[in-house]
Amino acid sequence: MIIKTASPIARKKGITPGMVLADGKAVLPELKVFPDKVDVEKKLLTELALWCLRFTPVVAIDPPEGLLLDISGCAHLWGGEAPYLKEITTQLKAGGYNVKAAIADTIGVAWAIARFDKDNSIIHPDGQLPALKPLPPAALRLELPILERMYNLGFHSIDNFITMPRSVLRRRFGLPLLNRIDQALGQATELLDPIQPATAFQKRLPCLEPIRTRKGIDIALQTLVEQLCEQLLTAGKGLRSAIFKCYRVDGDQQQVFVGTNSPVRNVVHLLKLFEQKTGILMPDLGFELFVLEAPVTEALSARQEAFWSTLGGCDIDATILGLLDRISTRMGSHTVKRYIPTERYLPEWSFTPAGSLNDQATTSWRNDRPRPVLLLPKPEPVKVTVPIPDYPPMMFIYKGKTHKIKKADGPERIENEWWLEQGLVRDYYVVENEEGARYWLFRLGQYDEQPKKPAWFIHGFFA
């Protein structure tokens, strides 16, 4: 059994990774041993990366012991790169982790400084090459065979070979070395693979002191909504959904989601929607960071926004739009739906859900024949008694209840389009029972077209 890694205290007492466990026990009899678990580093790094989303929206893992953060546009929220870096490392150390971090213009330099430089932590623009020169070749993230060849040739620092002709380096060590050098110096692109895709429209608000009161939360939300609406205005967009994320000092994350039926960037309207949900937030020890994201957006011109108070950017009054948004926020998005007709004959395919209130139909609703106010998503079988073929039924049984039919109208024949999958024709009847309730029944197929009796189904209910 081999020791894979060791704590700092164990290392100081002579325990090193790669040592045989029996030798480690001999050196340190009180050594505590824990079995290595498959993918434990990746799982732990992923959890830490999710925790780091409070500092930046772009975080990637670098197994077995690294995290990569794209902090573009984030550090100023903490007062600069130095306090930003200190905040991250302090919180990680408070959680019991050994941390060394660095900030640089390239991934390669930040990776190298964090692991091989004890003095520097922030490399200023255009300072990649001077920062790399005193470091060992391993700081370039090279494979072990390349490193062994370098050490055999006496290259113990990057300064020993960094100025050599590229043709010589390629011939001696191959293209991987040149690629790593180019990545570190910013001459080759290196992309992160974030654990979560970044949201284009996002605003962040860190707090100097934890926020525990409802008033403080409301102020933070209003500030972020105003900033986000300004960003949306610049991009000519309006949001269709927004997520208000609150990060607590104890590591807990809470969030509130709202959606709209049309693109919106009206601050007052959005605050009213959030007002219905922010009461569920539990600050406890306090929130230290607030984030507002708009994951779904649509085009919204300045003219549409100017008409929002009367038209809301579409043909529906803004008062109705506001009501629909409040109902959706309070009771769930599934409570408000809009459908538009499609050019299909079968009733269950004759309409489709609208993506927004701005979607326009390409055809009109059919109103020349009666249609039920409630259409079943899938026809359900019923048992019927029919006096003569092609006549409406005298009675039918649905869910164990017998309905005697007093009035009937039909048949109305409906079948699939000829260029689509062929099937049996449907003959629909509008029937009324003794209680005055009306139903939409159909017979699938005809009596003379198949050896068995055709099946009957119920497809809808009239008012």
Secondary structure, 3 states (H helix, E strand, C coil): CECCCCCHHHHHCCCCCCCEHHHHHHHCCCCCCCCCCCCHHHHHHHHHHHHHCCCCCEEEEECCCEEEEECCCCHHHHCCHHHHHHHHHHHHHHCCCCCCCCECCCHHHHHHHHHHCCCCCECCCCCHHHHHCCCCHHHHCCCHHHHHHHHHCCCCCHHHCCCCCHHHHHHHHCHHHHHHHHHHCCCCCCCCCCCCCCCCCEEEEEEEEEECCHHHHHHHHHHHHHHHHHHHHHHCEEEEEEEEEEEECCCCEEEEEEEEEEEECCHHHHHHHHHCCHHHCCCCCCEEEEEEEEEEEEECCHHHHHCCCCCCCCCCCHHHHHHHHHHHHHHCHHHCCCEEECCCCCHHHCEEECCCCCCCCCCCCCCCCCCCCEEEEEEEEEEEECCCCCCCCCEEEECCEEEEEEEEEEEEEECCCCCCCCCCCEEEEEEEECCCCEEEEEEECCCCCCCCCCEEEEEEECC
